[in-house]
Amino acid sequence: MAEPATLPPRLVLYDGMCAVCNRAVQDLLKIDRGGVLRFAPLQGETAAAVRRRHPEIPPDLDSIIYVEATDQGERVSWWSDAAFRIADAVDMRSVALACLRRLPRRLTDLAYRVFARLRYRVFGKLDVCPLPSPEVRARFLP
């Protein structure tokens, strides 16, 4: 499998089997009116290529990963850092988000990891990764 020549400037890797993650992607598609974000499931080729290039990503990580192009190459983030960076990318502002950003990163990461660990039990798991609608299909990578 060939490595992709270039990734989009802002890429969200998400668990394609997670009901919460898929809902979050649908919400981001509505919020991101400028279309700056692109998406790919963690179970796909794009995510596999990103993981090969970034061995610092925990191998058992099965939740959101945010990849952004910088002058120095790709920057990857996960857990609450990824969520905050995605919110910045789509210019999402809220009082709750502002309060969360003031908390120590260790605390927000812990909360994120606990939620990620419980999400299948609480919200369920999809049998298959849903296909995006034709209107937004171009914003998804394999």
N, C-alpha and C positions, 0 to 999 in steps of 0.2 A: 504494500500500500504506500503510495507516494505521500509525502508531507505536503500540506497545502502551501503554496507559494507565499501568500499573505493572508492574514486573518483580517476581519473587519476591525476598525479602531476600538470598538466596545462590544465584547462578546460575553453573554451570560450562559454558562453551562449549568444545567439543572437536571435533577433526577426525573427522567421521563416517565417513571412508573409511580411517582408520588403525586397523590391528588392535590396536596397543598402546593407543591411546586408548580404543577400545571395551572392551578388557579392563579398563583402569583404571576406566572408568565402572561396569562390572559389579562390580568390587571395592568401589568407593565405595558402591554401592547396598547391599552387604552390611554394610559398616562403619557406614554412616549409619543406624543403627537408629531415630533420632529423625526421620528424613525431612526434615532441614533443607535439603538441597541439591536444586536443580532442575537440569535438564540441557537443552542444546540444541546441535545440530550447528552447526559454523561455516558449513556450507553452507546454512543455513536462514534464514528470515525474521527470527527473533529476533536472531541474530548480526548480520545486515545492519543492523538497527535500532540495535543497540548500537554498531556501528562508525560509523554516521552520527553518533551523538551524541558519540562519542569519537575524534576524528581523531588523537589522540596514540597510538592503537594502531598499531603498524607495519603498513602496508598488506599486506606480504607474509607477515605472521605467520599460520602455519597450524597452530599448536599451541595448547595450553590457554590460555584467558582466564578469569579469575575476576571476576565482577561482584557487588559487595555493596552493599546499600542502607545509607547512613549518614544522619545528620542533615543533612549538607551535600549530599546527592544520591547519585549512583552513584560508586563507587570501582572502578576497573578495575585489574587486575594481570595480568601474564603471566610466562612463564618460571618461574624458581624461586620468585619471590615468590608467584605464583599457587599453586604446589604447597604452599608453606608455609602460606598462608592457608586453603587447602582442608583441610589437615591440622588446623589450628586449629579450623575450623568443625565438624569431626566428632570433635574431641577425640582425635585420633590421637597417641599418644605412643610413641616408641621411642628406644632408645639411638642408633641410626643417624641418625634424624631430628634428635635433639639435637646430634649431632656435626656434621651438615651445616649446621645453623643457625649454628654458631660460625664457619664459614668465611666469608671475605669474599663479599658478594653478587656481585661481579664474577666470582668464580671459580665459584660455583654457577650463575649465569646462563650462563657459558661452557659448563659441562658440560651444562646443559640444552639449549642451542642445538646443541651437537655431537650429542647423542643424538637430538634432533628431526630434524636433517638426515639422520641415518643410519637412522632407524626404518623407513622403507619398504624399504630394501635388506636390512635384517636380518630384519624381522618381516613384511614384505609389506604390501600395500594391498588393501583390500576393493573388490569391484566395485560394491557398493551399500552405502548406509548402513543397517545393520540396524534393524529395528523393535523397539522395546522390548516386553517381554512384557506381557500384559494386567495382571499384578499391579502393575507399576510405571509403566504408561503415563501416569498422571496427573502424574508427576514430570518429564515431558519436554515441552518447548515446541517449536514448529515451527522 
